[in-house]
């Protein structure tokens, strides 16, 4: 039987919702049972609170595990609040230069649970192009940005950032965990990763790490293009130019 709620008042409900949002600071994933225990409310109330957050984009539910993670609205709010001399502000001028140099769309992304969250995108003016992804989420295991961000995680932390099943997003998606481990090892060794039509059929991308002052990966910087303009033979040269840009961004981060 569900435990009785501490309060059913509007103030109590608001308090529980805010405590639930704050809980995502300490937990990558939350389940109904976790929320019920943390807030001291009935499971039905915990479920109702989570569904309210989902409805407003403050939480998202993983289709496979059924656990709840931070949603896009909350991520966008966090990025907006942190505006100033932050990662996005520092990176934007360098990204614009890379658009001119490479002639392709440039993305900046961070890891959020099993997905990557695109902080910023600057599109190439070419008529045929990959569109902006700012504010969007994509599965980390299938994207160049995600592979860079996953590449230096320890085994236990890596598993926490992978879904229980690596679903095929396209016919090229790597869905075998051992093969993915090999891909990540290559990214770690070479200092860059790529995804050629694995996340989206008509998108090819190359990504490199942006490191903070302590040397840890803070974000991924990527170039994305239609496959007709970015093939395996182009990966290394694009990665070299991205790495130069990422180094300039890193030098400005405190």
Backbone bond lengths (Angstrom), bond angles and torsions (degrees), N, CA, C in turn:
res aa  C-N    CA-C-N  psi(-1)  N-CA   C-N-CA  omega(-1)  CA-C   N-CA-C  phi
1 X - - - 1.467 - - 1.522 109.33 -
2 X 1.342 116.05 141.60 1.452 120.48 179.23 1.524 110.80 -64.27
3 X 1.353 114.98 143.37 1.463 119.31 174.19 1.517 109.12 -72.06
4 X 1.319 118.55 148.67 1.464 120.46 179.56 1.519 110.67 -66.44
5 X 1.332 116.33 145.79 1.451 121.23 177.45 1.518 110.32 -69.89
6 X 1.347 115.63 149.32 1.458 119.89 177.34 1.522 111.06 -68.02
7 X 1.317 115.34 -36.28 1.458 119.39 -179.19 1.505 109.64 -159.57
8 X 1.323 115.45 145.64 1.462 120.70 175.63 1.518 110.73 -111.67
9 X 1.329 117.56 7.66 1.455 121.30 -177.78 1.522 110.34 -71.59
10 X 1.347 118.50 156.90 1.474 121.48 176.87 1.520 112.26 -55.71
11 X 1.356 116.06 -40.92 1.464 119.49 179.83 1.525 110.19 -66.06
12 X 1.329 115.74 -40.45 1.457 119.26 177.99 1.510 112.13 -63.96
13 X 1.326 117.27 -40.50 1.461 121.34 178.38 1.523 110.82 -63.99
14 X 1.346 116.39 -42.85 1.468 120.42 178.56 1.518 110.13 -64.06
15 X 1.328 116.31 -40.97 1.463 120.64 179.02 1.529 110.62 -60.93
16 X 1.326 116.76 -44.12 1.462 120.87 179.59 1.528 111.44 -64.65
17 X 1.334 116.89 -40.11 1.459 120.48 179.49 1.523 110.72 -63.49
18 X 1.336 116.84 -42.11 1.466 120.91 179.94 1.528 111.00 -68.84
19 X 1.324 116.82 -38.88 1.467 119.99 176.55 1.525 110.81 -64.46
20 X 1.319 116.08 -36.00 1.458 120.57 179.02 1.530 110.44 -67.08
21 X 1.329 117.10 -43.99 1.469 120.49 176.88 1.525 109.90 -60.07
22 X 1.337 117.01 -43.75 1.459 121.36 -179.52 1.530 111.73 -63.50
23 X 1.330 116.63 -29.60 1.469 120.51 -178.52 1.520 112.29 -63.66
24 X 1.340 117.36 -25.47 1.461 120.00 179.64 1.521 111.98 -67.84
25 X 1.344 117.23 -14.22 1.462 119.64 176.51 1.526 110.77 -67.88
26 X 1.338 116.00 -30.37 1.460 121.01 -176.53 1.517 113.45 -103.87
27 X 1.334 117.49 -12.94 1.462 120.19 -174.47 1.533 110.59 -131.86
28 X 1.329 116.83 128.42 1.458 120.48 176.30 1.524 111.21 -69.88
29 X 1.340 115.74 -34.32 1.454 120.98 -177.98 1.522 109.20 -136.13
30 X 1.325 115.93 146.62 1.450 121.56 176.00 1.522 109.79 -133.86
31 X 1.316 115.92 138.32 1.458 121.25 174.90 1.532 109.25 -108.65
32 X 1.321 116.12 164.62 1.460 120.93 -178.39 1.527 110.25 -55.32
33 X 1.337 117.04 -43.08 1.465 120.58 -178.81 1.526 110.77 -63.35
34 X 1.337 116.90 -38.09 1.469 120.72 178.76 1.529 110.32 -62.58
35 X 1.332 115.77 -46.06 1.466 120.88 -177.84 1.520 110.45 -65.67
36 X 1.323 117.08 -41.71 1.464 121.70 178.91 1.526 110.31 -58.10
37 X 1.338 115.84 -44.70 1.465 120.66 -178.69 1.531 111.44 -70.06
38 X 1.322 117.48 -44.27 1.459 121.81 -177.10 1.522 112.31 -64.51
39 X 1.330 116.31 -41.07 1.468 120.85 -175.60 1.519 112.87 -92.38
40 X 1.316 117.14 -13.11 1.457 119.99 -177.73 1.510 112.55 69.37
41 X 1.354 116.37 37.93 1.459 121.12 -179.57 1.529 109.36 -121.52
42 X 1.313 115.70 166.99 1.465 120.92 177.02 1.533 109.92 -65.20
43 X 1.322 116.25 152.99 1.468 120.42 178.86 1.526 110.90 -59.12
44 X 1.325 116.89 -36.79 1.466 119.54 179.71 1.530 110.73 -64.56
45 X 1.325 116.67 -36.91 1.466 120.67 177.64 1.522 110.37 -70.07
46 X 1.322 116.30 -40.88 1.462 120.63 177.96 1.525 110.30 -60.09
47 X 1.325 115.72 -43.50 1.458 120.40 179.51 1.525 110.21 -64.06
48 X 1.327 116.65 -41.43 1.461 120.64 -179.81 1.537 111.16 -64.38
49 X 1.325 117.10 -41.23 1.467 120.92 177.74 1.528 111.16 -62.46
50 X 1.315 116.68 -43.39 1.461 120.85 179.45 1.522 111.12 -63.94
51 X 1.324 116.70 -40.56 1.470 119.70 -179.80 1.531 111.33 -66.56
52 X 1.342 117.20 -33.02 1.466 120.50 175.99 1.530 109.55 -64.79
53 X 1.342 116.86 -43.32 1.467 119.98 178.57 1.532 110.77 -63.33
54 X 1.317 116.56 -40.21 1.468 120.35 178.07 1.523 110.49 -62.49
55 X 1.318 116.54 -43.15 1.473 121.15 -178.06 1.520 111.60 -60.05
56 X 1.329 116.48 -30.63 1.464 120.65 -178.73 1.530 112.41 -100.20
57 X 1.315 117.13 6.18 1.456 120.74 176.78 1.510 114.85 79.74
58 X 1.344 118.36 9.76 1.455 120.98 -179.84 1.534 111.62 -85.13
59 X 1.306 116.59 -12.42 1.460 121.55 175.66 1.527 107.98 -145.84
60 X 1.328 115.01 158.34 1.465 121.73 175.64 1.521 107.57 -134.22
61 X 1.328 116.34 150.62 1.460 119.62 178.76 1.512 109.98 -108.20
62 X 1.337 115.35 127.21 1.454 120.72 176.07 1.525 108.71 -68.96
63 X 1.342 116.53 127.06 1.465 120.37 -174.17 1.524 112.55 -65.21
64 X 1.323 116.81 -31.31 1.463 119.73 -175.91 1.526 112.33 -86.84
65 X 1.337 117.14 -51.92 1.465 120.13 -176.71 1.523 113.07 -83.00
66 X 1.346 116.53 -19.01 1.469 123.31 -177.14 1.530 112.25 68.77
67 X 1.330 118.05 6.37 1.461 121.21 176.06 1.526 109.23 -79.34
68 X 1.320 115.62 160.40 1.466 121.56 -178.80 1.523 110.04 -105.50
69 X 1.331 116.21 139.24 1.459 122.83 179.46 1.530 108.94 -129.00
70 X 1.325 115.65 170.24 1.461 120.41 178.57 1.525 109.88 -58.98
71 X 1.331 116.67 135.64 1.457 121.65 -178.57 1.514 112.89 -94.75
72 X 1.330 116.96 168.76 1.465 121.90 -175.38 1.527 114.36 -62.56
73 X 1.317 118.48 -34.35 1.466 119.78 -179.86 1.519 111.26 -64.85
74 X 1.334 116.67 -40.96 1.454 120.61 179.67 1.523 110.64 -68.41
75 X 1.333 116.19 -37.78 1.460 119.93 177.56 1.522 111.10 -65.12
76 X 1.324 116.15 -43.95 1.470 118.99 178.87 1.525 110.96 -63.03
77 X 1.332 116.47 -38.35 1.455 120.64 178.25 1.522 110.42 -63.25
78 X 1.328 116.27 -43.31 1.463 120.22 -179.99 1.520 110.93 -62.09
79 X 1.336 115.66 -42.43 1.466 119.66 179.03 1.518 110.31 -64.84
80 X 1.335 116.68 -42.14 1.463 120.65 -178.99 1.524 111.28 -62.86
81 X 1.332 116.99 -43.53 1.459 121.56 -178.88 1.527 110.99 -64.26
82 X 1.328 115.97 -34.84 1.460 120.01 -175.63 1.529 112.98 -85.71
83 X 1.329 117.11 6.94 1.462 119.18 178.25 1.527 110.17 -57.85
84 X 1.307 116.72 152.59 1.453 123.68 -175.08 1.508 104.51 138.37
85 X 1.310 117.97 -138.57 1.464 120.02 177.08 1.527 107.77 -85.75
86 X 1.346 116.59 62.75 1.453 121.84 -179.00 1.516 109.98 -103.25
87 X 1.307 115.22 -176.32 1.456 121.60 -176.49 1.520 111.97 -57.78
88 X 1.318 116.28 -47.28 1.464 120.04 -177.45 1.524 111.47 -63.73
89 X 1.333 116.28 -43.17 1.465 120.73 -179.55 1.517 110.93 -64.33
90 X 1.322 116.45 -42.99 1.464 121.21 179.53 1.526 110.78 -65.41
91 X 1.344 116.37 -40.18 1.459 120.81 -173.47 1.525 113.74 -76.90
92 X 1.330 118.18 -29.43 1.467 121.79 -171.26 1.530 114.23 -53.48
93 X 1.341 120.51 -47.96 1.472 119.26 -179.96 1.528 112.84 -63.07
94 X 1.321 116.30 -38.02 1.463 120.21 178.50 1.525 110.08 -67.54
95 X 1.326 116.90 -40.09 1.460 120.87 177.66 1.522 111.13 -61.19
96 X 1.335 116.18 -41.34 1.470 120.32 179.17 1.524 110.90 -62.77
97 X 1.330 116.86 -39.41 1.464 120.79 177.67 1.528 110.92 -65.00
98 X 1.327 116.09 -39.00 1.465 119.96 179.44 1.530 111.62 -67.56
99 X 1.327 116.68 -34.54 1.468 119.64 175.18 1.529 109.42 -59.65
100 X 1.328 116.72 -44.25 1.465 121.05 179.19 1.526 111.20 -65.83
101 X 1.333 115.57 -41.39 1.466 120.30 -175.91 1.522 112.51 -72.40
102 X 1.321 116.95 -44.59 1.466 121.28 -175.74 1.525 112.75 -92.83
103 X 1.332 116.48 -22.77 1.457 119.52 -178.71 1.504 113.55 72.83
104 X 1.348 116.51 22.24 1.462 120.63 -179.43 1.524 110.40 -133.85
105 X 1.323 116.19 165.47 1.461 122.63 178.56 1.532 110.19 -67.97
106 X 1.326 115.72 139.02 1.464 121.44 -178.64 1.525 109.26 -117.34
107 X 1.341 115.99 134.00 1.458 122.35 -179.74 1.530 110.71 -117.66
108 X 1.333 115.44 153.10 1.463 123.20 170.48 1.522 106.70 -127.33
109 X 1.336 117.66 126.73 1.465 120.47 -173.38 1.521 111.85 -140.34
110 X 1.333 115.27 155.90 1.462 122.29 176.21 1.527 108.53 -128.38
111 X 1.318 115.59 163.17 1.465 121.66 -179.19 1.523 109.99 -85.15
112 X 1.325 115.98 133.18 1.460 122.24 176.63 1.518 108.60 -137.09
113 X 1.329 116.12 98.09 1.457 119.64 -176.26 1.520 110.15 60.67
114 X 1.324 118.73 -131.32 1.467 121.19 -179.99 1.525 113.33 -85.89
115 X 1.324 116.67 7.91 1.456 120.73 -176.48 1.524 111.86 -125.46
116 X 1.325 115.10 166.87 1.457 119.92 170.38 1.523 107.88 -105.18
117 X 1.312 115.09 141.65 1.462 121.76 177.69 1.524 107.37 -110.44
118 X 1.319 116.89 122.93 1.455 121.12 -178.04 1.531 109.60 -84.41
119 X 1.326 114.77 112.84 1.456 120.81 -179.49 1.525 111.76 -74.48
120 X 1.324 115.48 -40.01 1.456 120.03 -174.09 1.520 110.17 -153.35
121 X 1.318 116.64 149.54 1.460 123.14 174.11 1.522 107.85 -142.76
122 X 1.321 115.76 140.97 1.463 121.04 172.32 1.523 106.53 -125.36
123 X 1.323 115.80 118.15 1.459 120.91 -175.08 1.530 112.18 -80.77
124 X 1.312 115.07 147.42 1.456 120.79 168.23 1.534 108.28 -72.35
125 X 1.338 117.21 149.75 1.470 118.71 177.96 1.528 113.83 -79.12
126 X 1.340 117.26 -2.04 1.461 119.40 -179.53 1.530 110.20 -61.01
127 X 1.334 117.10 140.73 1.474 119.86 -179.23 1.530 113.37 -57.42
128 X 1.340 116.20 -43.40 1.463 120.68 176.71 1.517 107.42 -94.76
129 X 1.339 116.69 110.28 1.463 120.08 -173.69 1.516 110.91 -153.28
130 X 1.315 114.68 164.19 1.462 121.50 170.03 1.520 107.07 -83.86
131 X 1.322 116.96 129.80 1.451 121.08 -177.07 1.519 113.10 -75.31
132 X 1.322 115.64 168.38 1.462 122.17 178.29 1.528 110.05 -63.60
133 X 1.321 115.94 147.11 1.458 121.73 178.83 1.524 112.26 -120.61
134 X 1.323 118.89 5.81 1.467 121.56 -175.98 1.526 110.86 -53.30
135 X 1.335 115.76 129.22 1.452 121.23 -179.36 1.514 114.10 87.70
136 X 1.342 117.44 -1.98 1.462 121.22 -177.91 1.526 111.30 -98.63
137 X 1.310 115.55 158.35 1.464 123.57 176.03 1.524 109.11 -116.75
138 X 1.348 115.96 141.36 1.461 120.98 174.63 1.533 108.47 -139.47
139 X 1.340 118.69 150.33 1.465 120.82 178.81 1.533 111.44 -59.15
140 X 1.320 116.64 126.78 1.463 120.91 -173.91 1.527 112.65 -63.55
141 X 1.332 117.82 -38.53 1.462 119.93 -172.59 1.526 113.64 -65.03
142 X 1.341 117.16 -20.40 1.465 119.97 -174.46 1.526 113.26 -105.36
143 X 1.325 117.61 -1.64 1.458 120.86 -176.15 1.522 110.84 -111.75
144 X 1.325 116.28 153.60 1.463 120.75 177.15 1.521 110.42 -63.62
145 X 1.341 116.75 -43.95 1.459 119.68 179.31 1.529 110.92 -60.96
146 X 1.318 116.42 -45.05 1.452 120.28 -179.63 1.515 112.78 -62.70
147 X 1.306 117.16 -40.05 1.464 120.58 -179.03 1.522 111.75 -65.71
148 X 1.330 116.66 -37.25 1.458 119.83 175.29 1.530 109.94 -63.49
149 X 1.316 116.24 -45.32 1.462 120.75 -177.78 1.528 112.53 -68.44
150 X 1.318 117.55 -29.14 1.468 122.18 178.93 1.526 112.53 -84.60
151 X 1.319 117.28 -19.91 1.463 121.75 -166.00 1.522 115.15 -62.89
152 X 1.326 118.60 -27.44 1.464 120.10 -176.81 1.522 113.45 -109.35
153 X 1.328 117.19 12.60 1.461 120.89 177.76 1.525 110.16 -78.89
154 X 1.327 116.21 147.77 1.457 120.84 173.17 1.518 109.96 -70.35
155 X 1.322 116.82 165.97 1.467 121.07 -174.54 1.523 113.17 -56.45
156 X 1.324 116.94 -46.10 1.463 120.29 -177.08 1.524 110.97 -67.11
157 X 1.339 115.68 -43.57 1.464 119.05 -179.91 1.527 110.69 -67.45
158 X 1.322 116.32 -37.26 1.466 120.55 178.54 1.518 111.01 -60.12
159 X 1.327 117.15 -46.62 1.463 120.22 -178.80 1.529 111.59 -61.68
160 X 1.345 116.69 -30.44 1.463 120.65 178.45 1.521 111.63 -70.04
161 X 1.337 116.36 -18.80 1.458 120.79 -178.92 1.534 112.49 -105.71
162 X 1.318 116.31 12.55 1.463 120.46 176.85 1.526 109.45 -116.96
163 X 1.328 118.19 141.72 1.468 120.28 175.04 1.525 110.05 -68.93
164 X 1.304 116.74 162.75 1.464 120.12 -179.36 1.527 111.47 -64.71
165 X 1.324 116.77 -28.40 1.469 121.82 177.56 1.527 108.34 -129.25
166 X 1.327 116.53 130.56 1.466 121.15 176.24 1.526 107.73 -87.11
167 X 1.299 116.29 93.16 1.461 121.44 -175.85 1.527 111.49 -72.40
168 X 1.321 115.97 148.19 1.460 121.71 176.80 1.524 109.14 -79.63
169 X 1.318 116.74 109.95 1.460 121.31 178.25 1.522 110.67 -82.55
170 X 1.331 115.65 -30.05 1.460 122.92 173.96 1.527 106.50 -141.93
171 X 1.322 116.76 178.67 1.471 119.47 179.52 1.521 112.31 -70.45
172 X 1.346 118.09 -11.47 1.465 121.96 -178.59 1.527 113.45 -100.87
173 X 1.309 118.24 -7.43 1.464 121.24 -175.03 1.522 112.38 -60.98
174 X 1.321 116.37 133.99 1.462 121.17 173.63 1.523 108.25 -75.47
175 X 1.323 116.69 119.06 1.462 121.30 -177.76 1.524 112.79 -117.24
176 X 1.325 117.01 -2.34 1.458 121.90 178.58 1.524 109.30 -95.74
177 X 1.318 117.33 128.43 1.462 120.73 -174.82 1.524 112.60 -65.09
178 X 1.314 118.06 -37.10 1.457 119.86 178.59 1.527 110.89 -66.84
179 X 1.317 116.61 -39.16 1.456 120.05 177.14 1.523 110.54 -66.12
180 X 1.332 116.69 -39.97 1.462 120.16 177.80 1.525 110.07 -63.41
181 X 1.328 117.03 -40.69 1.470 120.39 178.34 1.525 110.55 -59.15
182 X 1.334 116.62 -39.18 1.462 121.19 177.66 1.526 110.87 -66.06
183 X 1.331 116.02 -40.89 1.473 121.02 178.11 1.521 110.28 -61.55
184 X 1.331 116.52 -43.44 1.461 120.65 -179.27 1.530 111.37 -68.36
185 X 1.328 116.57 -35.98 1.464 120.03 177.57 1.526 110.69 -64.62
186 X 1.325 115.88 -39.23 1.473 120.30 176.88 1.522 110.71 -64.68
187 X 1.329 116.68 -42.33 1.466 120.69 178.05 1.529 110.90 -62.00
188 X 1.312 116.31 -41.01 1.468 121.24 179.44 1.529 110.41 -64.80
189 X 1.324 116.74 -41.81 1.471 121.65 -178.19 1.531 111.80 -71.25
190 X 1.329 117.20 -42.54 1.457 120.81 -175.09 1.525 114.06 -87.00
191 X 1.335 115.91 -21.33 1.459 119.19 179.80 1.509 113.59 85.87
192 X 1.307 117.74 14.86 1.466 121.67 175.99 1.525 109.32 -159.80
193 X 1.329 115.03 162.51 1.463 120.95 179.53 1.514 109.00 -137.19
194 X 1.316 115.90 162.21 1.453 119.57 177.93 1.525 110.52 -143.83
195 X 1.306 115.33 159.37 1.460 123.17 176.45 1.522 106.37 -143.02
196 X 1.293 116.28 113.45 1.460 121.11 -176.60 1.532 109.11 -107.94
197 X 1.332 115.98 88.57 1.459 120.64 179.33 1.510 114.52 73.62
198 X 1.345 118.54 24.12 1.471 121.00 -178.38 1.526 113.26 -94.23
199 X 1.306 116.70 -29.82 1.463 120.81 177.73 1.529 110.36 -92.67
200 X 1.328 115.61 -41.37 1.460 123.10 176.36 1.525 107.37 -140.47
201 X 1.309 117.43 135.15 1.466 122.00 -174.25 1.527 113.01 -54.02
202 X 1.326 116.58 -38.81 1.464 120.40 -172.76 1.516 113.59 -100.81
203 X 1.351 116.52 22.40 1.465 120.80 -179.28 1.526 110.21 -130.70
204 X 1.334 115.59 128.08 1.460 122.50 171.66 1.519 107.36 -118.18
205 X 1.322 116.89 142.78 1.465 118.70 -177.48 1.518 112.13 -148.97
206 X 1.327 114.46 154.89 1.461 123.69 175.88 1.516 106.60 -129.76
207 X 1.337 117.86 139.22 1.466 120.86 -177.85 1.517 111.41 -138.39
208 X 1.317 114.75 150.47 1.471 122.56 177.05 1.525 109.07 -131.89
209 X 1.333 117.91 160.25 1.473 119.65 179.89 1.524 112.61 -81.25
210 X 1.320 114.67 146.57 1.465 122.32 167.84 1.523 105.27 -109.66
211 X 1.317 116.90 121.96 1.466 120.72 -173.84 1.528 111.62 -103.52
212 X 1.334 115.24 149.03 1.460 119.98 176.72 1.526 109.79 -87.37
213 X 1.330 116.37 -174.00 1.456 120.76 -175.05 1.529 112.78 -62.87
214 X 1.328 116.95 -25.93 1.466 120.09 179.65 1.523 112.82 -88.24
215 X 1.327 116.62 -0.34 1.462 120.38 177.91 1.508 114.61 90.92
216 X 1.320 117.65 -3.00 1.460 120.41 178.65 1.524 110.27 -81.51
217 X 1.331 116.02 152.99 1.455 120.42 179.50 1.526 109.47 -70.20
218 X 1.334 115.86 122.09 1.456 121.30 179.59 1.519 112.04 -99.01
219 X 1.332 116.29 -28.55 1.465 120.94 -176.40 1.524 108.05 -164.51
220 X 1.324 114.80 174.81 1.463 121.17 174.83 1.518 108.66 -121.08
221 X 1.314 115.95 137.39 1.463 123.27 177.89 1.524 107.07 -110.72
222 X 1.322 116.71 127.92 1.470 119.50 -172.73 1.514 112.72 -136.11
223 X 1.323 114.48 151.35 1.466 122.63 169.52 1.523 106.64 -110.33
224 X 1.323 116.98 135.20 1.460 121.55 -179.03 1.522 109.74 -128.77
225 X 1.322 115.74 139.26 1.463 120.51 -175.77 1.520 110.29 -152.42
226 X 1.320 117.07 162.68 1.465 119.38 171.18 1.527 108.89 -61.65
227 X 1.337 119.14 145.32 1.466 121.85 -179.42 1.529 113.91 -55.32
228 X 1.312 117.83 -25.66 1.460 120.32 179.35 1.523 112.04 -66.57
229 X 1.357 117.12 -18.71 1.468 120.30 -179.81 1.526 112.65 -113.79
230 X 1.331 117.77 -4.40 1.459 119.94 -179.76 1.519 108.89 -139.66
231 X 1.316 115.11 100.33 1.456 120.96 178.04 1.513 110.50 -112.93
232 X 1.324 117.43 178.84 1.462 121.07 -177.99 1.520 111.89 -58.28
233 X 1.350 117.39 -31.52 1.459 121.07 -179.77 1.525 112.69 -69.80
234 X 1.338 117.35 -14.69 1.460 121.22 -178.22 1.527 113.20 -97.47
235 X 1.318 116.50 -11.94 1.462 121.28 -170.03 1.528 112.69 -59.06
236 X 1.339 117.76 -51.01 1.464 120.51 -173.83 1.530 112.22 -63.44
237 X 1.318 117.72 -41.85 1.469 119.94 -178.03 1.525 111.11 -68.86
238 X 1.328 116.89 -39.00 1.463 120.19 177.23 1.525 110.20 -66.31
239 X 1.330 116.18 -41.46 1.470 120.60 179.53 1.525 110.90 -60.28
240 X 1.330 117.35 -38.43 1.466 120.55 -179.84 1.524 111.14 -63.11
241 X 1.326 116.94 -41.33 1.468 120.36 179.54 1.527 111.14 -70.54
242 X 1.317 116.18 -38.53 1.461 119.65 176.63 1.533 110.99 -64.68
243 X 1.321 116.88 -40.08 1.464 121.26 -179.81 1.521 111.15 -61.80
244 X 1.329 116.53 -39.65 1.463 120.40 176.47 1.530 110.33 -61.57
245 X 1.333 116.67 -43.82 1.459 120.75 178.30 1.516 111.84 -65.80
246 X 1.332 116.92 -41.27 1.464 121.03 179.61 1.524 111.04 -63.40
247 X 1.322 116.85 -36.46 1.471 120.48 178.48 1.522 110.85 -64.27
248 X 1.322 116.01 -38.30 1.470 119.24 178.47 1.527 111.01 -67.19
249 X 1.327 116.25 -39.45 1.468 119.47 176.52 1.527 110.03 -64.08
250 X 1.322 116.83 -45.67 1.468 121.46 -178.53 1.526 111.44 -59.84
251 X 1.313 116.97 -36.91 1.476 120.30 -177.86 1.523 112.21 -66.96
252 X 1.327 116.63 -18.36 1.469 121.06 -179.29 1.524 112.79 -96.82
253 X 1.325 116.60 -8.62 1.464 119.74 -179.31 1.515 110.22 -85.53
254 X 1.331 116.04 135.09 1.469 120.68 179.91 1.514 110.22 -89.37
